[in-house]
Amino acid sequence: MKKALVVLSLALFAQALGTAWGQEAQDPIAAKYAAPLNKIFDLSARFAPLHPALGKVYPVAIVENRTFHIFEPVPEKKTYRLVQTAPDTFDIPVGIRAAMPLSFWNNRIACVVTGEVFGQPDGYVFIFHEFVHCAQWESCEQQLKEGLSIFREAMKTKNYMWELQYPFPYSSPAFVTTYSALIKAWAANDAAADESLRAALKKALSPAEWEYLTWQEWKEGLARYLENRMREVVGLAENKGGGNPPFSRVTFYRGGDELIRFLERRQPGIANDLLKLYQVIKAGPKAAAD
């Protein structure tokens, strides 16, 4: 009897010690999402050949029960592990798909989602869409932002939502007409129309508006461009959202996608160089022709 009690005590001690060392394995949220998160590695192997930005998987923060659950990839094991939790002080809405630097996690970038994403047909593609933004963040995004007057002005007033809230003239008839024609010209590979329409658009916009437009075409356009390439790999329909009036920021997702496809046909491989791609988009049609 005494020997049995000793064995039982040792077993309980080992269990407690294991829980302390591997707490994430016992967490119910970690257990709930272990298999869905690990599937990211399976898809990564299929998506990585498409573009350098898809060659790495990034942390995923799942918001559930008003809490951020941050999972970090362990590439050598092709798995994710829970590394930190934090209260959701932002009131994150269900359905969020975003790449965010998390202030409570040393400002590290993560793909922020809510759990239903894993059950949606295109949910994983949207996760990788956000991974593209993580790659932009870790490469040249901060350097490029410092060169934007709209970014510097926004930081003076601590307007950290400027990318979402910039007052662009989306409903201006001149913009709607010209940008609609540009999307069609890029899709038709019409270089002459691209040059004339792009020049007219740049002239019609203020320097700040041009900065914002070209920033979004680069940032969101690249993510949509790669999203659609991934959709093709897994047999999903192309995402053409934003292409029809009324226009909004999402219009630059569609326009940027078509613009990058147009540039790729003229300069194969340019989309792989994130810095050069931005420079060409911002400079306008003559730079695209060089």
Secondary structure, 3 states (H helix, E strand, C coil): CHHHHHHHHHHHHHHHHHHHHCHHHHCHHHHHHHHHHHHHHHHHHHHHHHCHHHCCCCCEEEEECCEEEEEEEEHHHCEEEEEEEEECCCCCCCCCEEEEEEHHHCCEEEEEECHHHHHCCCHHHHHHHHHHHHHHHHHHHHHHHHCCHHHHHHHHCCCCCHHHHCCCCCCCHHHHHHHHHHHHHHHCCCHHHHHHHHHHHHHHCCHHHHHHHHHHHHHHHHHHHHHHHHHHHHCCCCCCCCCCCCCCCCHHHHHHHHHHHHHHHHCCCHHHCHHHHHHHHHHCHHHHHC
